């Protein structure tokens, strides 16, 4: 889950959580998008901006996007994690192209595209660089209308109140009540073309999040019920015998419930360590979690055993030797970045986590990767 | 579930479903209400109106309601199902008492109080009687801000887009996108004082809804995942060995997920027959469903077996002989009311439901009650 940064949640905080106020689910529901956006159009000069994963360039999906008036379609690569500089450039372009604010932003793609759509909709009404808003509740003005349409399942970005960006100084989410989408369209058919590897790594984002939050100390009954359902659906998808259609539908719901479970829960060891890996080596979030999680049987014995069964069933070979040529300084960097994620460690191991996890132990695990 | 009237859903309709945009969950979260309402106060002359179940009169809960300025507290009995005349009278009173629209309406209680709060918030901005809006999407103007705070779990009224009212001609919901609450506060501590019988009947509202929708033909993966989780939580609550705290929390989440599962599902035989019972005899919704459901082993064998185990475990004795002194005309009335619920029968038994369920069979079941 992208909200590994939603770190300052304490057990006794009951956040007044913003839910996506509108959601449509169903095969082919993407074709309702035109009708859904129409009442949100301020007038013919205020366009919708569609940010679309560039893997869809030339795909029939593009021809189903309800472009009218001076709407704009922008293809964006999701090869790298979304950056604050990318958000700022998009905002600048939109401001230059149009005299006034657009009617809204629509993100179509995976976590990267959804996060970009969220961030652009915020920055269009808030001055300065997106990097100034990385943190908790720093956004003062409501964002413009924004809709999210996932085309791969697992990140939970479609339902969360954050957008995680790589900034000049830090990788951190813009966590705010204005981040949450105004509308989500859940069309399982859109996830048909995903490669097996990407399908696995992104789904494991949801699975690993559930294992960490359900085994954590921060959980309450709200998040537990969502997390349990998400986990159950992951098991059905990766270990059951579903049709392709059922599998797409259930993984989409797993991601949705997993994202909802974030409201009152926290991630744990895999995310804390994966963060170090991502910071030093730029490893992407989904695969980074998998690389770490496979070696965490000490902390999540059942979860890791199931993970290995899923991996084997789908013939996924994780890359090896990622940390083989790192220097001592590199390990120190990763370890200090990881240990700084205090709420994650406290959630995973309790208040006395420093007695359980040591720099030596972290290095031992990192060296296996 | 109160949405037995959400009857016109077809399998191929993907409704763009409104979710409650704000929710807080946690023991003691009720005490956040003052902070939550503050930014919604238009100014000191625009009050909040609190509609509160009169079982709380004199209870410490009342003293925790954040009354300021000219806020109004109105105690209402939940002994009978909510009526359109009751809504109209409340709206008239509020209009007479204040020069302008209130800042909002807060319902504190079970399904009856929550439904009244929803309906009053709609009628304050829509002319005429509430009975004119019973049906689907007849409300034109947005309602005023309204918050729901359940004190008993099971109806799903806290999360649904309907408010079921007994009108002069029909019992039917005001189903609209403006019906859904703007804010829900889920504080499991508030459900501590409920009697065993009421706890059982209201929880069974959720349970029976799940059995009907999960066994129906209208289901999709969205509603299935919510319904499955709600059902699982009901089983934990009524057949597991939970602490009182866990039980309150989990039943509150069962009701929440059960309410969400309504988005793309439909109820079945128990609700269709219970509707006849309610129409003729005024039997309340929760107990009416139980009275019918116990005799539906032919349609829901596993569901009824589990229901009987739950009933026995908690020593619930359902009243008997309800239909003992009815005339032939009475049975005809109940049967025709019940058979008119076509989408429920189609959901339960498929397109050829008329070949499976006959007036004779219905009378046979009604006579057992």
Boltz contact constraints between the chains, C-beta under 6 A:
constraints:
  - contact:
      token1: [A, 14]
      token2: [B, 24]
      max_distance: 6.0
  - contact:
      token1: [A, 14]
      token2: [B, 26]
      max_distance: 6.0
  - contact:
      token1: [A, 14]
      token2: [B, 29]
      max_distance: 6.0
  - contact:
      token1: [A, 16]
      token2: [B, 22]
      max_distance: 6.0
  - contact:
      token1: [A, 16]
      token2: [B, 24]
      max_distance: 6.0
  - contact:
      token1: [A, 17]
      token2: [B, 23]
      max_distance: 6.0
  - contact:
      token1: [A, 18]
      token2: [B, 22]
      max_distance: 6.0
  - contact:
      token1: [A, 19]
      token2: [B, 19]
      max_distance: 6.0
  - contact:
      token1: [A, 19]
      token2: [B, 21]
      max_distance: 6.0
  - contact:
      token1: [A, 21]
      token2: [B, 19]
      max_distance: 6.0
  - contact:
      token1: [A, 21]
      token2: [B, 21]
      max_distance: 6.0
  - contact:
      token1: [A, 22]
      token2: [B, 16]
      max_distance: 6.0
  - contact:
      token1: [A, 22]
      token2: [B, 18]
      max_distance: 6.0
  - contact:
      token1: [A, 23]
      token2: [B, 17]
      max_distance: 6.0
  - contact:
      token1: [A, 24]
      token2: [B, 14]
      max_distance: 6.0
  - contact:
      token1: [A, 24]
      token2: [B, 16]
      max_distance: 6.0
  - contact:
      token1: [A, 25]
      token2: [B, 222]
      max_distance: 6.0
  - contact:
      token1: [A, 26]
      token2: [B, 14]
      max_distance: 6.0
  - contact:
      token1: [A, 29]
      token2: [B, 14]
      max_distance: 6.0
  - contact:
      token1: [A, 36]
      token2: [B, 16]
      max_distance: 6.0
  - contact:
      token1: [A, 221]
      token2: [B, 249]
      max_distance: 6.0
  - contact:
      token1: [A, 221]
      token2: [B, 250]
      max_distance: 6.0
  - contact:
      token1: [A, 221]
      token2: [B, 253]
      max_distance: 6.0
  - contact:
      token1: [A, 222]
      token2: [B, 25]
      max_distance: 6.0
  - contact:
      token1: [A, 225]
      token2: [B, 229]
      max_distance: 6.0
  - contact:
      token1: [A, 225]
      token2: [B, 253]
      max_distance: 6.0
  - contact:
      token1: [A, 229]
      token2: [B, 225]
      max_distance: 6.0
  - contact:
      token1: [A, 229]
      token2: [B, 229]
      max_distance: 6.0
  - contact:
      token1: [A, 249]
      token2: [B, 221]
      max_distance: 6.0
  - contact:
      token1: [A, 250]
      token2: [B, 221]
      max_distance: 6.0
  - contact:
      token1: [A, 253]
      token2: [B, 221]
      max_distance: 6.0
  - contact:
      token1: [A, 253]
      token2: [B, 225]
      max_distance: 6.0
